[in-house]
């Protein structure tokens, strides 16, 4: 049995956007995939997220992690020997 084919590799910018999106409160694996499919990229989904929350009836905007926070998390993971699987 062979392993499934790998998808396209993410750029550093895309990787940061993916991490920011999945670390956003109330964005789990299913909604993450739905947002990527709907908007075409994590970057586009991040841009639309505040508007989606308001139009969805949210009474407050959920805090989206900053790029600096995502970079710090990736660096800590690298130091620990982890790697991003995306």
C-alpha positions as CSV (number, residue, x, y, z in Angstrom):
1,X,0.0,0.0,0.0
2,X,1.4,3.4,-0.9
3,X,1.1,6.6,1.0
4,X,-1.3,9.2,-0.3
5,X,0.2,11.8,-2.7
6,X,1.3,15.0,-0.9
7,X,-0.4,18.2,-1.8
8,X,1.5,21.3,-2.8
9,X,4.0,22.6,-0.3
10,X,3.0,25.7,1.6
11,X,5.1,28.9,1.5
12,X,6.2,30.4,4.8
13,X,3.5,33.0,4.4
14,X,0.8,30.4,3.8
15,X,2.0,28.3,6.7
16,X,1.7,31.3,9.0
17,X,-1.8,32.0,7.7
18,X,-2.8,28.4,8.2
19,X,-1.5,28.5,11.8
20,X,-3.2,31.8,12.6
21,X,-6.5,30.5,11.2
22,X,-6.5,27.2,13.1
23,X,-5.5,28.9,16.3
24,X,-8.4,31.4,16.1
25,X,-11.0,30.6,18.8
26,X,-14.1,28.7,17.4
27,X,-12.2,27.6,14.3
28,X,-11.8,23.8,14.5
29,X,-10.8,21.3,11.8
30,X,-14.1,21.3,10.1
31,X,-14.6,25.0,10.0
32,X,-10.9,25.5,9.0
33,X,-11.4,23.3,5.9
34,X,-14.8,25.0,5.1
35,X,-13.1,28.4,5.3
36,X,-10.2,27.3,3.0
37,X,-12.6,25.8,0.5
38,X,-14.9,28.8,0.5
39,X,-12.2,31.5,0.3
40,X,-9.4,29.6,-1.5
41,X,-6.7,30.3,1.1
42,X,-6.1,30.8,4.7
43,X,-5.0,34.4,4.0
44,X,-8.3,35.2,2.3
45,X,-10.3,33.5,5.1
46,X,-8.5,35.5,7.7
47,X,-9.4,38.7,5.9
48,X,-13.1,37.8,5.8
49,X,-13.4,36.3,9.3
50,X,-14.3,39.4,11.2
51,X,-17.1,40.2,8.6
52,X,-18.3,36.6,8.8
53,X,-18.5,36.7,12.6
54,X,-20.5,39.9,12.5
55,X,-22.9,38.7,9.8
56,X,-23.3,35.5,11.7
57,X,-24.6,37.3,14.7
58,X,-21.5,37.3,16.9
59,X,-21.7,39.9,19.6
60,X,-18.0,40.4,19.7
61,X,-15.0,39.9,17.3
62,X,-12.9,36.9,18.1
63,X,-9.2,37.7,18.5
64,X,-7.2,36.3,15.6
65,X,-3.6,35.5,16.5
66,X,-1.0,37.8,15.0
67,X,1.6,36.8,12.6
68,X,4.3,37.4,15.3
69,X,2.5,35.0,17.6
70,X,2.3,32.4,14.9
71,X,6.0,32.9,14.0
72,X,6.9,32.4,17.7
73,X,4.9,29.2,17.9
74,X,6.6,27.9,14.7
75,X,10.0,28.7,16.1
76,X,9.2,27.0,19.4
77,X,8.1,24.0,17.5
78,X,11.3,24.0,15.4
79,X,13.4,24.2,18.5
80,X,11.5,21.2,19.9
81,X,12.1,19.2,16.8
82,X,8.5,19.4,15.5
83,X,7.5,20.1,11.9
84,X,4.4,21.6,10.3
85,X,2.2,19.1,8.5
86,X,-0.1,20.8,6.1
